[in-house]
Amino acid sequence: MKILISADMEGATGVTCPDDVLPGGPGWERMRPLFTDEVNAAVEGLHRGGAREVVVNDAHWSMRNLMPERFEWPVTVVSGRHKDLSMMQGVQGVDAVVFLGYHAGAGLEGVLAHTYLANTITGVWLDSVRASEGRLNAAVAAEFGVPVIMVTGDDKTIEDAHAYAPKAVGIAVKDYVSRYSAACRTPKWAVRAIRKGAAEAVALAGRREPVVEPHRIEVEFDAEHLAGAVTVIPGVERVAERRIGFELPTMYEAIRCFKAVTTIASAAMEEQYG
């Protein structure tokens, strides 16, 4: 039994503001150990539940946030950027995936809610359904026949997960108050809950029949010039003043195109008049 953990940072307990997750800042340095401890708890729980091998994909920002020296159980950490499948690197060939430290999608209630870009994107839709990073990544996992067995984050994240992974174990380590505020559980509570939840979640692991089908993604920006900028990508069309869309035969292709859209959009803003 081989299990992947896709580890984002915004959904860790204690995280409530941008400084907590922006690499290099004092808030990030303070939260890195707490984030790593939550991942370590998931690794321990998965092993205790019967997993033979655990792989962790560092999926936040620079993708160099975790502190490997703090891990106490056997684990392989995939660190660094420019991965073929970004947040879902390593999903090929595993029996299940855990979404740890996830968050709500752009335009929705949730602590630091966004989809790929911290700002700029006001909404993403997958096959006409409002999509968080969790929903997008779950569709990638489904294409490889991999179930989502556990999701952690704030309470809004868990509500979102009920829609795209209804059988997954959900662990809310904090409750949404506002975009920059949360009622946080203590780190010790979070570690215990994640360890226990992960051990239980292993029972849900096991490869499924791959779901390979066309997908349409639409993205809405907060400025019209960004919609125009990303249409340089073949197949990406403007469907409204600030909204673009594209359809591709597989989710593998769709998520890679979405990554290209976000990369170009992030480079199309001036510092002062973005």
WOKAVEN-V578434 format. One record per backbone hydrogen bond with DSSP energy under -0.5 kcal/mol. NH is the residue of the N-H (numbers start at 1). CO is the residue of the C=O. E is the energy in kcal/mol with one decimal. If there is no record, write none. Layout:
{{NH | CO | E} {NH | CO | E}}
This chain:
{{3 | 53 | -2.5} {4 | 96 | -2.5} {5 | 55 | -2.9} {6 | 4 | -0.5} {6 | 98 | -3.0} {7 | 5 | -0.8} {7 | 57 | -2.4} {8 | 6 | -0.7} {8 | 100 | -2.9} {11 | 101 | -2.6} {12 | 9 | -1.9} {15 | 12 | -1.4} {16 | 14 | -0.5} {20 | 17 | -1.6} {21 | 18 | -1.9} {22 | 18 | -1.1} {23 | 21 | -0.7} {25 | 22 | -1.8} {28 | 19 | -0.9} {29 | 25 | -2.2} {30 | 26 | -1.9} {31 | 27 | -2.1} {32 | 28 | -2.0} {33 | 29 | -0.6} {34 | 30 | -0.5} {35 | 31 | -2.9} {36 | 32 | -2.8} {37 | 33 | -2.5} {38 | 34 | -1.7} {39 | 35 | -2.0} {40 | 36 | -2.9} {41 | 37 | -2.1} {42 | 38 | -1.9} {43 | 39 | -2.5} {44 | 40 | -2.6} {45 | 41 | -2.6} {46 | 42 | -2.6} {47 | 43 | -2.2} {48 | 44 | -2.8} {49 | 45 | -1.9} {50 | 46 | -0.5} {50 | 47 | -1.4} {51 | 46 | -2.7} {52 | 1 | -2.5} {53 | 1 | -2.0} {55 | 3 | -2.5} {56 | 76 | -3.3} {57 | 5 | -3.1} {57 | 55 | -0.5} {58 | 56 | -0.7} {58 | 78 | -2.2} {59 | 7 | -2.6} {59 | 57 | -0.7} {63 | 60 | -3.8} {68 | 66 | -0.7} {70 | 67 | -2.5} {71 | 68 | -1.6} {76 | 54 | -1.9} {77 | 75 | -0.5} {78 | 56 | -3.5} {78 | 76 | -0.5} {79 | 77 | -0.8} {80 | 63 | -3.5} {86 | 83 | -1.1} {88 | 85 | -2.7} {89 | 86 | -1.7} {91 | 88 | -2.0} {94 | 91 | -1.4} {95 | 2 | -3.6} {96 | 2 | -0.7} {97 | 147 | -2.2} {98 | 4 | -2.7} {99 | 150 | -2.8} {100 | 6 | -2.2} {100 | 98 | -0.8} {102 | 152 | -2.0} {108 | 105 | -1.7} {112 | 179 | -2.2} {113 | 110 | -1.7} {114 | 104 | -1.8} {115 | 117 | -0.7} {117 | 115 | -2.6} {121 | 119 | -2.3} {122 | 120 | -0.5} {122 | 220 | -2.6} {123 | 220 | -1.2} {125 | 218 | -2.6} {126 | 129 | -3.0} {127 | 125 | -0.6} {127 | 216 | -3.3} {129 | 126 | -1.6} {131 | 124 | -3.4} {136 | 132 | -2.2} {137 | 133 | -2.8} {138 | 134 | -2.4} {139 | 135 | -1.7} {140 | 136 | -1.5} {141 | 137 | -2.5} {142 | 138 | -2.4} {143 | 139 | -1.4} {144 | 140 | -0.9} {144 | 141 | -0.9} {145 | 142 | -1.4} {146 | 141 | -2.7} {147 | 95 | -0.5} {147 | 145 | -0.5} {149 | 97 | -2.3} {149 | 147 | -0.6} {150 | 97 | -0.8} {151 | 169 | -2.6} {152 | 99 | -2.3} {153 | 171 | -1.6} {154 | 102 | -0.5} {155 | 174 | -1.2} {158 | 154 | -1.7} {159 | 155 | -1.9} {160 | 156 | -2.1} {161 | 157 | -2.3} {162 | 158 | -1.6} {163 | 159 | -0.6} {163 | 160 | -1.3} {164 | 160 | -1.0} {165 | 161 | -3.1} {168 | 165 | -1.7} {169 | 149 | -2.6} {171 | 151 | -2.5} {172 | 170 | -0.5} {173 | 153 | -2.3} {173 | 171 | -0.7} {174 | 153 | -0.7} {175 | 183 | -2.1} {177 | 178 | -0.6} {177 | 181 | -2.1} {178 | 181 | -2.0} {181 | 178 | -1.6} {183 | 175 | -2.5} {184 | 182 | -0.9} {185 | 173 | -2.6} {190 | 186 | -2.6} {191 | 187 | -2.6} {192 | 188 | -2.1} {193 | 189 | -2.7} {194 | 190 | -2.7} {195 | 191 | -2.5} {196 | 192 | -2.3} {197 | 193 | -2.7} {198 | 194 | -2.7} {199 | 195 | -1.9} {200 | 196 | -1.8} {201 | 197 | -2.2} {202 | 198 | -1.2} {203 | 200 | -1.2} {204 | 201 | -2.4} {205 | 202 | -1.7} {206 | 95 | -2.4} {208 | 145 | -3.1} {211 | 142 | -2.2} {212 | 210 | -0.8} {213 | 211 | -0.6} {215 | 248 | -2.4} {217 | 246 | -2.5} {218 | 125 | -2.2} {219 | 244 | -2.3} {220 | 123 | -2.9} {221 | 242 | -3.2} {222 | 120 | -1.8} {226 | 223 | -0.9} {227 | 223 | -0.8} {227 | 224 | -0.5} {228 | 224 | -1.5} {229 | 225 | -2.1} {230 | 226 | -1.8} {231 | 227 | -0.6} {231 | 228 | -0.8} {232 | 229 | -1.0} {233 | 230 | -1.7} {236 | 233 | -2.2} {237 | 235 | -0.6} {237 | 245 | -2.5} {239 | 243 | -2.5} {240 | 243 | -1.7} {243 | 240 | -0.9} {244 | 219 | -2.6} {245 | 237 | -2.5} {246 | 217 | -2.0} {248 | 215 | -2.2} {254 | 250 | -2.0} {255 | 251 | -3.0} {256 | 252 | -1.3} {257 | 253 | -2.1} {258 | 254 | -2.4} {259 | 255 | -2.0} {260 | 256 | -1.8} {261 | 257 | -2.4} {262 | 258 | -2.4} {263 | 259 | -2.1} {264 | 260 | -2.4} {265 | 261 | -2.4} {266 | 262 | -2.2} {267 | 263 | -0.9} {268 | 265 | -1.1}}
